Each structure stands twice: as structure tokens, then as C-alpha cells.
Amino acid sequence: MATWLGCYYILDKYHAYSYLWKSFVGVKGKKKESHDWTKYIDGTTTFASGDCNQLLSFLKPNVNEKVYNYFKNNAHGIVNQNASWNIGCSAESDVYHFLKSLTNGAKIYNYQTLNNLLIAKANYLNSRNYLNSG
């Protein structure tokens, strides 16, 4: 969606840190033999720096394949972590909630139908702003 809108993609810190937490510290309520706080701190610091190659090199021997692939497949969202314009907004949840309200929670629309719904909603919102500004 970011490419379609012409936006920069940023991997959500909440989900990234959650994967790192589960890999190195453990899940609340489940017993884990070792809690590796040092690796968790190193992973989060490397992630926040935006150095994707260093993060992937760090993760390869330390995490399972699912976690490694999550970061590898979202590499283009890691490089923008330390950008000056990155204010850490929650666009992912905003888009999800907007689409859910627009479609009444249905997940069966094809691309063209969904695109038409988005255009109709944008036109509605723009007309309200135009009428209220004058």
C-alpha cells in the first residue's frame, strides 16, 4: 500500500520489538530457561539505527527462521527507522481501522471494489471539508 500511495514504508516498532522480545526475553506467562536481555537490547538498538544489514547479520544465528524472515521481508521498512522525518506514527492501525469501518469488517472485496470504496470515501470527506471551509 505504501508503494501504491507513493509513501515511505516504516516497519512498526511495536511489532518489531515484540518479535525481538519473544526471541530473547520470553513471553509473559510462559517459562523460558534463559532471558538474554543483552541480545534484546542489542537487537532493538540495531533496529532503531536503521542498519538493516547489521540487524540481519545479528539475527541470523540468534533467532528462529520465522523471526529472521519477518525482518528480512520487511528490510525496506527498517532503513527508515532513524530518518529525521520518522515520528513513529501508527499508520498501520489507522489504515486498518479506516478500512474496517469502510467495509463493515468484510474481507471479501476485490481490488477494484475496494479502490472504488476508498475513492468514494475520499470524495465524501473532501466535499465535507470544502463545504465547512466556506
Secondary structure by P-SEA (a helix, b strand, c coil): ccccccbbbbccaaaaaaaaaaacccccccccccccaaaaaaaaaaaaacaaaaaaaaacccccaaaaaaaaaaaaaaaacccccccccaaaaaaaaaaaaaacccccccaaaaaaaaaaaaaaaaaaaaaaac
